[in-house]
Amino acid sequence: MPTPQQNSPPNCLQFSFDSVTYTKLIQHSVKSGSLVHGKLAHARMIKTAFKPCLFLVNNLLNMYCKGGEMGLAHRVFDKIPKRNIISYNSLMSGYTQMGFYEEAINVFAEARMSGLKLDKFTYASGLSVCSQTEDLDLGRLVHGFVVVSGLRDKVLTSSLIDMYCKCGSVDQARYLLETSKELDGASWNSMIAGYVHRNESEEVLKLLIKMHQLGMSLNPYTMGSTLKACCMNFNIPVACGQMLHGCAIKLGWDSDVVVGTALLDMYAKTGELNDSIKIFEQMPSHNVVMYNAMISGFIQTESIREEQANKALNLFSMLLGQGLKPSRFTFSSILKACRALEAFEYGKQIHAQICKNNLQSDEFIANALIELYLLLGSTEDSLKCFRLTPKLDIVLWTSMIAGYFRNGQYESALTLFHELLSSGGRPDEFIISNMLSSCADLAAARFGAQVHGYSIKSGIGSFRIVQNAQICMYAKSGDLDSANMTFQETENPDVVSWSVMIYSSAQHGRARYALRLFELMKDCGIAANQITFMGVLSACSHGGLVEEGLRCFEMMKKDHSIEMNVKHFCCIVDLLGRAGRLADAKNFILKSGYEDNPVMWRSLLSACRVHKDMVTGKQVAERVIELEPQASASYVLLYNIYSEAGLEALAARVREQMIDRGVKKEPGLSWIEVGNKFHYFMVGDKFHPMSEMIYAKLEELLERIKKIGYANERLVSGETGLGGNSLINYHSEKLAVSFGLISLPTLAPVRVMKNLRVCHDCHTAMKLLSKVERREIILRDPIRFHRFREGTCSCGDYW
C-alpha cells in the first residue's frame, strides 16, 4: 500500500535540467515573444545554483534584449566572467533596438577595449547606431575600424552604404556601391532609399535600370522605394510609374503590402485618384499605412473640395471600423479634412480620439488641432492645445501667433510674442512678419519699432517678407517717412513692396506721389497686380484725380489684363461720387455687373451726404437698405443727410425704423498707444482711470478752440447723453486725443486709431486742436489717414 508521501505530486526541483534543456526553454521564450517561461527557467537556474555555460548565458542575454528588458540584460552581461564577441553583439543590438544609442556605442567601445576580435555583426551594430543618430563623424571612424580590421562582407558594405545615405553623404555611399565587389540586394535597396530621401528621383530610376542590367533580382522593397521616387518628382512622367506597376504585376507583387501601398500612394500623389482607389479596393487586406496614403491623396491639394474631404472622413471611419489604430499621420491628415469642411463638431470628435490614443502631446497633431480651432475662431481651445504641448517648436509658436492675428486679437499676439522671447525662443521671419502685421493693425508704432530692431539684430531684417511687413507697419502707424525709408533700403523691391507703398501713400493723402511710384514701378519692369491698382485707384479717389483714375481703370483691362473685382469698381464709384458726379456714379453701378452689391451703393450714399443731394440720397438709401436691411451704416448716413438738411421729422423716422427693425449702430471705438500699452475709449465713457483729468483737459481744449471759431455741428444718429445733452463733444477720438496730450511728451505726435469713419465735427475739432496746441495729430479711420498740422488736414477736407 502506498504511503502518503508516494501519493504527493512530484516536485519539479527534483528533476535535473541540463544546459540543452535550459537553452531550448529560453529559445522557445524568444520565439513566442513571451518572457514568462524564460524568466522561470532563469529563476530555476538561480535556485538550483546551476552554472550555465557561455552559450546558455548568451541565449539568456539575447532573450532579455529581445524582450526589451535592458536592465536585466545588463545585469546578466555584468555577471559573465569571460565574455565573447556574441555577448557584446547581443547587448549592442538590444540597446540599438530600444533606441538607447549612447549606451550601445559605449558597449561597442568596451568591446574594442576588451581585446576581442570584433566581427561583422559588431561593426554592423555600430554603424546602425551612427545611421540612427545621423552621426557622420562617428560613422567614418567606425568605417576606419572596418578597413583596418580587413573585414570584407556584404553585410558590412550594406551597413556602410545605409549609414552614409542616412547621414546625408550619398556621394560617399555611391562610391562604395561602385567600388565594392561584396554587394547584395540590401546594398542596392539602401542606395535607392538614400536617393529617395534626397528627392533625386532620376538617380533612383538609373539605379533600377543598372540592377536589371547586372542581373540583380528585385524585391518588393526595391520596387516600393522606386515607386516612391516616381511620386516625388513630377518631372518623371506618370507613364514611368505605370510601367513599374506592370512590372510588379508580372512579378506577382501587386498584392504585396509594401508594393501595393507604394502604388496607391504614387497614383494618389500624381493626381490619379481613380487608379489609387482601384488598387485600394483590390488589396486583400488593408493596414494603417494604406489608409494614410488614401486619406492623404484626397486632401493633398491646396484647395480641398468638399467631396474629397468627405471621402477622407469616410476612410477614417472605415479604418476605425476595422479595428485599426490610427497613427499620428492619420490624425494630422484627417484634421486637415475637418478644416476644409469647417466641421467643428467632427473635429472635436477626432480630438477625443486623439486623447483616447494618448497622442495629444504630439507636436504635429497639436499644430493641426491649433489650426483647426483657430480657423473656426475658437482661440481659447487652440490656446489650450498649445499649452498642453510639451515640446513647443517654432512652427507651433508661428501658428498660434498668426492665428491670433487672423482672428483680430492683436494684443494677444503681442503678449505671446513676448512669451516666446522670454522662453529663449528664436522667432523666424514668418513670426516677425506676423508681429509687424499685428503692430500695423493696432498702429502700435513704438512696439513695431522694437520688433524692427529685433529683426535687424537677429539677422532676419533683410528677408523680403519682413521688409514688406515693416513698410506696412510704419505706414499704418502714421509714419509714412519711416515706411518710405524702409522701402528705399529694400533691395529689388517686389510687387508687394511697391503695392504697399502706393496704397499707403494714397491713404496718407499723397495722391500724386502714389502715381509717381506707380510709374517708377512700371519703369522697373515690375508687373502690377490687383492690389497695386487698388492703391492707384484709391490715390486718385482721395486726391480728386478723376481723369487719371478713369484712365488707370481702363488700363487694368487693356494693358495689364487684370481681372477686376468689386473693390476696383467701388473705387470708381467713390472717385466719381467725391467729385460730385453722382449721376455718373449711379450709371456706373448699374452697368458694372455689381448692381446688387450694397458696398457700391453705400459709397454713393456717402457721396450724396457730402454733396447734400437729398433726393438722390433718399433713392440710394432705399436701395442699399433693401439689399442689406440690418447694416446700421446706411441708416446712419440717411439720418445725417436729413439731419444736416434740417428735416428733423424725416431723421426721426429713420431712427424709428432702426429701432423697429432691431438695427443697432456699431459703437465707435478709438485707441492710442502710450507706454507700451493700449488705451481704449468709447463715446462718453468714464472707465479710464484718468477720466477726470481727460474730461477736464477736453473741456479746456473745447473752450480754447471755440474762441477761434469752433461750433458743434448738427449730428448724427441722435447721440445724446443724460438730460438730453449732446455727446458729440465726447466722441471717442476726442477723448483719446485729450489723453494723448496729457500723457505723451510735448514734441511727440498724437497717433489715434478709430474703427469708424471720423465725423465732420471731430475732423473740424482736430484741425483747430492741432493749431492751438501746436501739435501734430494723426488720426486713422477705416478709410484713410488724417494728419492734422497747424489747423489743416492732409486730406484737404476731401474725404
Secondary structure, DSSP 8 states (H G I E B T S, - for coil): ---HHHHS---GGGS---HHHHHHHHHHHHHHT--HHHHHHHHHHHHTT----HHHHHHHHHHHHHTT-HHHHHHHHHT-SS--HHHHHHHHHHHHHTT-HHHHHHHHHHHHHTT----HHHHHHHHHHHHHHT-HHHHHHHHHHHHHHT---HHHHHHHHHHHHHTT-HHHHHHHHHH-S---HHHHHHHHHHHHHTT-HHHHHHHHHHHHHTT----HHHHHHHHHHHHH-TTS-HHHHHHHHHHHHHTT-TTSHHHHHHHHHHHHHTT-HHHHHHHHHHSSS--HHHHHHHHHHHH-SSS--HHHHHHHHHHHHHHHHTT----HHHHHHHHHHHHHHT-HHHHHHHHHHHHHTT-TT-HHHHHHHHHHHHHTT-HHHHHHHHHT-SS--HHHHHHHHHHHHHTT-HHHHHHHHHHHHHTT----HHHHHHHHHHHHHHT-HHHHHHHHHHHHHTT-TTSHHHHHHHHHHHHHTT-HHHHHHHHHHSSS--HHHHHHHHHHHHHTT-HHHHHHHHHHHHHTT----HHHHHHHHHHHHHHT-HHHHHHHHHHHHHTS-----HHHHHHHHHHHHHTT-HHHHHHHHHHHT-TT-HHHHHHHHHHHHHTT-HHHHHHHHHHHHHH-TT-HHHHHHHHHHHHHTT-HHHHHHHHHHHHHTT------EEEEEETTEEEEEETT---STTHHHHHHHHHHHHHHHHTTT------STT-B-GGG-B-GGG-HHHHHHHHHHHHS-TTS-EEEEESS---HHHHHHHHHHHHHHT--EEEE-SS-EEEEETTEETTTT--
